Amino acid sequence: MTNVEWSDRLNRKIGSRIRPIRLPAERKMSFSGDEQCLEVTLRPAAITESNMQDNDSAFEAWILAIVAWCDVASVTIKCEMPESDARRASKHYQRALYRLQRFSELMNGLVTVHPPELFLDSKITNCLSPTLNVALGKDTARARSSIGSESEIEKEFKRTDSPARNRLMKAFELTKLDRQFPVGLFDGEPRRDKDKDPGIFTGGKSAIDLIGLDRNNGIWIFELKRDGNVAVGALSELLFYSAVLRDAQGDKPAFKFSTRKLGARAEVYPEDVRGAARIHARLLLNNLHPLLNNNLFALLNKAASQAGWAIDYGRVNLGDYWPA
């Protein structure tokens, strides 16, 4: 089958919709094969140029959707190797390699990635101390953003006198609730070096929208989407964030946290993540993409359990907590 044929199959499964489901353009990502084996080819542009939440790069979400809706038995992901310059320069590429590796581990036995030598490009395996950045600076939650923007909604959940914050914390028995928890990864301590950029993943604004700690020592991460933003890629973001936090846990974590002094804005600390008993990953939104249904989350949670990951996935209705 082709991208168009798989799209038609999904639309028939879902039923009538105002806007039909369309898989990414084949110049970015192509889908072939059948229910016995779905074959996905990732073009260089999909793994070197696009943000993971973009539909053209959200391979995990599309694969999970097709598997869940079309009862696919196995998946083969084939990656077309980018040019050497793009491979060296692109932090999106490094993040894509990490996503591919963790996704295949999570979906153990269902998803395989080719060629295996692709992962030789990963900077993570070639650096001595993969290090996550930490929250610096002052608390800006009181500074207003555009009304209805995701930034303003995040800030409302951060403000201590907010009814929305109180509702969310009560519902999930949270003792802490923070925003914009950084997930930039570096080769050693994060720094700005004109001669050598230590960044492995994209940094800057790469952060978890909302993160909380509950009474049972569980970490909650919420990927927030305002009304109208229902891209399937939100699930790829959630998978990435949960995998990064998992790799920062335990006595011998794969990722360390920076030792820099936390800023005044930080409420959830690295030690909260390191010592968490479980990670609860949720999409926080009103308009869920039609492909991301309960069956898909059940498939994902079953895979996490079988892989031994102490993570569960789901969605939370934003309208139950915001607007206040």
Secondary structure, 3 states (H helix, E strand, C coil): CCHHHHHHHHHHHHCCCCCCCCCCCCCCEEEEECCCCEEEEECHHHHHCCCCCCCCCCHHHHHHHHHHHHCCCCEEEEECCCCHHHHHHCHHHHHHHHHHHHHHHHCCCCEEEECHHHHHHCCHHHCCCEEECCCCCCCCCCCCCCCCCHHHHHHHHHCCCCHHHHHHHHHCCEEEEEEEEECCEEECCCCCCCCCCCECCCCCCCEEEEEEEECCCEEEEEEECCCCCCCCHHHHHHHHHHHHHHHCCCCCCCCEECCCCCCCCCCCCHHHHHCCCEEEEEEEECCCCCCCCHHHHHHHHHHHHHHCCCEEEEEEEHHHCCCC
